[in-house]
Amino acid sequence: MSELSITTTQNVNINFAAASVADRMLAYLLDLLVKIAYGTVVWGIFFKALGLTKYMENLDTWSYAAILIVLFLPVIFYSLIQESLMEGQTLGKKILKIKVVKIDGYQASFGDYIIRWLFRIIDVNLSWGVIGLITIVVSEKTQRLGDITAGTAVISLKNNISINHTILMDLDQAYVPIYPQVIKLSDNDARIIKETFLNAVAKRDFATLIKLRQKIEQVTGIKNVSGNDTDFINTVLKDYNFYTQSM
C-alpha cells in the first residue's frame, strides 16, 4: 500500500495510506452489485408486476427514454448522492474502508463530488475503466482524472489506529462546550486541525495558528471572540470531542 503525502493549507505535511487499486476496484464492483440489485427490483415491480412494459410499447422514443431515466435516477446519481451524504464514501467504499478527501486534507465539497461524478463518464463508463486505471497507476497521488480535476484523492482508513483515536482530547467530567457548530467538522478535519495545532504551538508558529483559526471559522461559521487563537482552537477541539463522544 503506497503512502500519500497531503500538504494542508497551513503547509503541514500529513501522510495517509493511499487506497490501493484493488480496494478501489472491489469497492466499485460492490457498488455495481447494489445498482444491479436496484435495477432488478425496479424491473420486477414496474415492468413485470405492474405491466409497465405493455403501456410503454405505445409511447414514442422520447417518452420511453424519459420513464427509464426517472426510474433509474438512483443508479445514475448513485456515487454523487452517496459520496455527498456519507462524507466521501459509497457503500462499497465504506465496506472497503476507503474515502475521498481533498488534497489539502479537508473534507471534499459537493462541487468536488460533482466533478468526480462527471469525469466518471470518461474514467469508467466510456473506457470500461481503462483510463481511470491508467491514471491511478501513473499518478503520483493515485488519482483518476476526476480526482485530478477536483483536487481530491482516495485514501485508506485501514490503519492500526483509528482516526477517532488520534483526535481524542482529555475532558473534565464537568466540561461545558461552547461551540455546537463544531459538529460541521468531520473526524478527518478534527484530526488535521489537532495535528496542525500541536505542530504550530510547539514551533510557536503564530502565522499558522492565525490561518488555522480562519479556516475553522470559514468551515464552521464560528467566530473567535476571545481574541486568543490558541485558546480558541483548543476549545474547538475539546467541543468536537464532547459532542462526538456524546452521540
Buried (B, 14 or more C-beta within 10 A) or exposed (E): EEEBEBEBBBEBEBEBBBBBBEBBBBBBEBBEEBBEEBBEEBBEEBBEEEEBEEEBEEEEEEEEEEBEEEBBEBBEEBBBBBBBEBBBBBBBBBBBBBBBBBBBBBBBBEEBBBBBBBBBEBBBEEBEBEBBBBBBEEBEBBBBBBBBBBBBBBBBBEEEEEBEEBBEBEEEEEEEBBBEBBEBBBBBBBBBBBBBBEBBBEEEBEEBBEBBBEBBBEBBEBEBEEEEBBEBBBBBBBBBBBBBEEE
